[in-house]
């Protein structure tokens, strides 16, 4: 979950979420330890309003982040699968320069993500095909750096509930199709940016998903397409009042690859964004190194 997302026109931005950071064979996991480092680069020079139209002016947002992910899966069974837990810690560098509002640069530690319980199923079939899937209860804690007098922050100063369901279906020996489906709920921010002149704000609920398909071209090397989609479902709230035309939307799609050697995997994914509403629209590049023990 990289800290690379900043609302463009909405007064109350959604917090950073996992957009494209997981892709090929996402539903596959086995008992043991997993340690990952994910690096994200994001660059956007187009900002959109609630109707998807570009906001005039010289506007740009760039961000870099590194997310450390540690997960553990047990050998103990629960609801037909095995259970585990995870924790993710992001670091980020955000630089925003717009003519219409937000400006500033912030660096530091982001909000801690804790998954106290997830269940992994690795021996299922769907229509006779191997089907790996996982259900995870992720919580985001407001531990990141946050300043009320800054419109740009690494931390969000809210609690977030962000569960997901991930799966991988294997139609043939070399072909796989994967997706991760998330729901997002956010608490109130009792210390919003002072420029809003509000006592509290609350981002709306949202759905977001990563999707991917890959083909094993050579032993250990997969090439494919990957994407993500986010749609805010309910309006933002300011001092308890719904804010019209505040919902965010974005679609990203592009090529990617995965290389696996023994217990190490390397992912390289790129995305070009389109269909943005109340968000910047740009390019996202992701490099992920994964080690299983």
Helices and strands as residue ranges (DSSP letters): E 32-47, E 60-78, E 81-97, E 103-109, E 112-126, E 129-141, E 160-161, E 164-170, E 175-186, G 194-196, E 201-202, E 206-218, E 221-232, E 237-238, E 241-242, E 249-261, E 264-277, E 280-292
